[in-house]
Amino acid sequence: MTNNAVIRRGLVLAGTVGIAGLLGAGVASAHVTANVLGSDPRQGGYGAITFRVPNEEETAATVKVEIDFKPEYAISSVRYQPIPGWTAEVTKTPLPSPVKNGKGLDVTEAVTKIVFTAQPGTKIGPGETQYQDFGITAGSLPAVDELVLPAIQTYDNGTVVAWDQVQAPGAEEPEHPAPTVKLAEASADGHSHDATTAATTAAAEDSTDDTARWLGGAGLVVGALGLGVGAGAVLRGRKASK
């Protein structure tokens, strides 16, 4: 294969990867969504949830995101992943009377809100090209099929958008749907889902790392082959001139 053919193939591959990346970026929803990695979290266990917050204002930036938790969910623990430039505050509220959580235990104080606030100089920029992910873990998760987690998005021009509409069965998606997370039934052995999530995350990271190493190794091989071909051509040219 000639050097020109190798270059052409490399350009085609690079273009294909670039197009795939653009298509993947375009799939992202314009709504505030709640996402989980791997299988659905289990009732009575703990779940890792990521809220993806896109910006929909052309001339304003997102500076605050609030996530609400229903008191009847009786979620007693919410932890958040620190994000540079953002602060987070978890609010717990005493309940009028004890509520059973997903493990069947009485909860007298439940998490009702977490608020992420941008610090000066930090924001989700204006236009429809930026978003920010906010990661949390929550538990014990209630014995419901689906968590409904309304979100409130505040912009620096004072605009407030409530993502709190619940989609009725068989109906079209509302204009501002609330983020939701489906829950699997509690396991028979009583184990929570956080171990499975951690294993899935580790597997995904290992897979990504292995792919990166493979691509790096492939690049070195291709580079070495290119150098070999070039050196061979130079030697043949010298012999021919002699």
C-alpha positions as CSV (number, residue, x, y, z in Angstrom):
1,M,0.0,0.0,0.0
2,T,1.4,3.4,-0.9
3,N,1.9,6.2,1.5
4,N,-0.8,8.2,-0.2
5,A,-3.3,5.4,0.3
6,V,-2.3,5.1,4.0
7,I,-2.9,8.9,4.4
8,R,-6.3,8.7,2.7
9,R,-7.4,5.9,4.9
10,G,-6.3,7.8,8.0
11,L,-8.3,10.8,6.9
12,V,-11.4,8.8,6.2
13,L,-11.1,7.2,9.7
14,A,-10.6,10.5,11.4
15,G,-13.6,12.0,9.6
16,T,-15.8,9.0,10.5
17,V,-14.9,9.4,14.2
18,G,-15.6,13.1,14.1
19,I,-19.0,12.6,12.5
20,A,-19.9,10.0,15.1
21,G,-18.9,12.4,17.9
22,L,-21.1,15.1,16.4
23,L,-24.1,12.7,16.1
24,G,-23.6,11.5,19.7
25,A,-23.6,15.1,20.9
26,G,-26.8,15.9,19.0
27,V,-28.7,13.0,20.8
28,A,-28.6,14.9,24.2
29,S,-32.0,16.0,25.3
30,A,-32.8,19.7,25.7
31,H,-34.7,18.9,28.9
32,V,-33.3,18.5,32.4
33,T,-32.9,14.7,32.7
34,A,-32.0,12.2,35.4
35,N,-29.8,9.3,34.2
36,V,-28.3,6.2,35.8
37,L,-25.3,4.1,34.7
38,G,-26.1,0.5,34.1
39,S,-29.2,-1.2,35.4
40,D,-32.0,0.5,37.3
41,P,-31.4,1.2,41.0
42,R,-33.3,-1.0,43.4
43,Q,-36.0,-0.1,45.9
44,G,-34.6,-0.1,49.4
45,G,-31.0,0.4,48.1
46,Y,-28.9,3.3,47.0
47,G,-28.6,4.7,43.5
48,A,-26.2,7.0,41.7
49,I,-28.1,9.5,39.6
50,T,-26.7,12.2,37.2
51,F,-28.8,15.2,36.4
52,R,-27.9,16.6,33.0
53,V,-28.8,20.3,32.7
54,P,-28.7,21.9,29.3
55,N,-28.9,25.7,28.6
56,E,-31.9,26.8,26.5
57,E,-31.7,30.6,26.7
58,E,-29.9,32.3,23.8
59,T,-28.8,35.3,25.9
60,A,-28.8,34.0,29.5
61,A,-26.7,31.5,31.5
62,T,-27.8,29.0,34.1
63,V,-26.6,29.8,37.6
64,K,-28.7,27.6,39.9
65,V,-30.3,24.2,39.7
66,E,-32.7,22.8,42.4
67,I,-33.8,19.2,42.7
68,D,-36.8,18.4,44.8
69,F,-37.4,15.1,46.7
70,K,-40.9,14.2,47.8
71,P,-41.1,13.8,51.6
72,E,-43.1,10.6,51.2
73,Y,-40.0,9.1,49.5
74,A,-38.4,9.2,53.0
75,I,-34.9,9.4,51.5
76,S,-32.6,10.1,54.4
77,S,-29.3,10.4,52.6
78,V,-28.2,12.4,49.6
79,R,-24.5,13.0,48.7
80,Y,-23.3,15.0,45.8
81,Q,-20.2,15.0,43.6
82,P,-18.2,18.2,44.0
83,I,-18.0,20.4,40.8
84,P,-15.4,23.2,40.6
85,G,-17.1,26.5,40.6
86,W,-20.4,25.2,42.1
87,T,-21.6,24.8,45.7
88,A,-24.3,22.4,46.8
89,E,-26.6,22.4,49.8
90,V,-28.8,19.5,50.9
91,T,-31.9,20.3,52.8
92,K,-33.5,17.9,55.3
93,T,-37.0,18.4,56.6
94,P,-38.6,16.9,59.8
95,L,-41.7,14.9,58.8
96,P,-45.1,15.4,60.5
97,S,-45.1,11.7,61.3
98,P,-42.7,8.8,60.6
99,V,-42.7,7.5,57.1
100,K,-41.6,4.0,56.1
101,N,-38.6,4.0,53.7
102,G,-37.8,1.4,51.1
103,K,-36.3,-0.9,53.7
104,G,-39.5,-0.7,55.9
105,L,-37.8,1.5,58.5
106,D,-39.3,4.6,60.0
107,V,-37.8,7.9,58.9
108,T,-38.6,11.1,60.8
109,E,-36.4,13.5,58.8
110,A,-36.1,13.3,55.0
111,V,-34.1,15.0,52.3
112,T,-36.4,17.4,50.4
113,K,-34.1,19.4,48.2
114,I,-30.5,19.8,46.9
115,V,-29.5,23.1,45.4
116,F,-26.5,23.6,43.1
117,T,-25.4,27.3,42.9
118,A,-22.8,28.7,40.5
119,Q,-20.0,30.9,42.0
120,P,-19.0,34.1,40.4
121,G,-17.3,33.4,37.1
122,T,-19.0,30.0,36.7
123,K,-22.2,29.3,34.7
124,I,-23.7,27.1,32.0
125,G,-23.2,29.5,29.1
126,P,-25.9,31.0,26.9
127,G,-27.1,29.3,23.7
128,E,-28.0,25.6,23.2
129,T,-24.4,24.2,23.0
130,Q,-23.5,23.9,26.7
131,Y,-24.7,21.6,29.6
132,Q,-23.5,20.5,33.0
133,D,-23.9,17.2,34.8
134,F,-24.6,17.1,38.5
135,G,-24.0,13.7,40.2
136,I,-25.6,12.5,43.4
137,T,-26.2,9.3,45.3
138,A,-29.4,8.8,47.2
139,G,-31.0,6.2,49.6
140,S,-32.6,4.3,50.9
141,L,-34.8,4.5,47.7
142,P,-38.5,4.2,48.2
143,A,-40.7,1.2,47.2
144,V,-42.1,2.9,44.0
145,D,-41.7,2.0,40.4
146,E,-40.4,5.4,39.4
147,L,-38.9,8.4,41.2
148,V,-40.2,11.8,40.0
149,L,-37.6,14.5,40.8
150,P,-38.8,18.0,39.8
151,A,-36.0,20.4,38.9
152,I,-36.0,24.2,38.9
153,Q,-33.5,26.0,36.6
154,T,-32.6,29.6,37.3
155,Y,-30.9,31.9,34.7
156,D,-28.8,35.0,35.4
157,N,-31.4,37.2,33.8
158,G,-34.0,36.2,36.4
159,T,-35.8,33.6,34.3
160,V,-36.9,30.5,36.2
161,V,-38.0,27.3,34.5
162,A,-39.7,24.5,36.4
163,W,-39.2,21.0,35.1
164,D,-42.0,19.5,37.1
165,Q,-44.7,18.2,34.7
166,V,-45.5,14.5,35.0
167,Q,-46.3,12.7,31.8
168,A,-49.6,10.8,31.9
169,P,-49.7,7.2,30.6
170,G,-50.2,7.2,26.9
171,A,-50.0,11.0,26.6
172,E,-47.4,13.1,24.7
173,E,-44.4,14.4,26.6
174,P,-45.3,17.7,28.3
175,E,-43.4,20.9,27.6
176,H,-41.4,20.8,30.8
177,P,-41.2,17.1,32.0
178,A,-39.9,16.3,35.4
179,P,-36.7,14.2,35.5
180,T,-37.6,10.6,36.4
181,V,-35.7,7.4,37.4
182,K,-37.1,3.9,37.2
183,L,-36.5,1.6,40.1
184,A,-36.2,-2.1,40.1
185,E,-37.8,-4.3,42.7
186,A,-35.9,-4.9,45.9
187,S,-33.6,-7.9,45.7
188,A,-34.6,-11.0,47.6
189,D,-31.3,-11.1,49.5
190,G,-31.8,-7.5,50.7
191,H,-28.5,-6.2,49.0
192,S,-28.7,-2.7,47.6
193,H,-27.8,-1.7,44.1
194,D,-24.8,0.5,44.9
195,A,-22.3,-2.3,44.7
196,T,-23.6,-3.2,41.2
197,T,-23.4,0.4,40.1
198,A,-19.8,0.7,41.4
199,A,-18.8,-2.5,39.6
200,T,-20.5,-1.3,36.4
201,T,-18.7,2.0,36.7
202,A,-15.3,0.3,37.2
203,A,-15.9,-2.0,34.3
204,A,-16.7,1.0,32.1
205,E,-13.6,2.9,33.2
206,D,-11.4,-0.2,32.6
207,S,-13.0,-0.7,29.2
208,T,-12.3,2.9,28.3
209,D,-8.8,2.7,29.6
210,D,-8.1,-0.5,27.6
211,T,-9.5,1.1,24.5
212,A,-7.3,4.1,25.0
213,R,-4.2,1.9,25.4
214,W,-5.2,-0.1,22.3
215,L,-5.6,3.0,20.2
216,G,-2.3,4.4,21.5
217,G,-0.5,1.2,20.7
218,A,-2.1,1.1,17.3
219,G,-0.9,4.6,16.7
220,L,2.6,3.7,17.6
221,V,2.6,0.7,15.3
222,V,1.3,2.8,12.4
223,G,3.9,5.4,13.1
224,A,6.7,2.8,13.2
225,L,5.5,1.3,9.9
226,G,5.4,4.8,8.4
227,L,9.0,5.4,9.5
228,G,10.1,2.0,8.2
229,V,8.5,2.7,4.8
230,G,10.1,6.1,4.6
231,A,13.5,4.8,5.6
232,G,13.2,2.0,3.0
233,A,12.3,4.5,0.3
234,V,15.4,6.6,1.2
235,L,17.7,3.6,1.1
236,R,16.3,2.4,-2.3
237,G,16.7,6.0,-3.7
238,R,20.4,6.1,-2.6
239,K,21.1,2.7,-4.1
240,A,19.5,3.7,-7.4
241,S,21.5,6.9,-7.6
242,K,24.7,4.9,-7.1
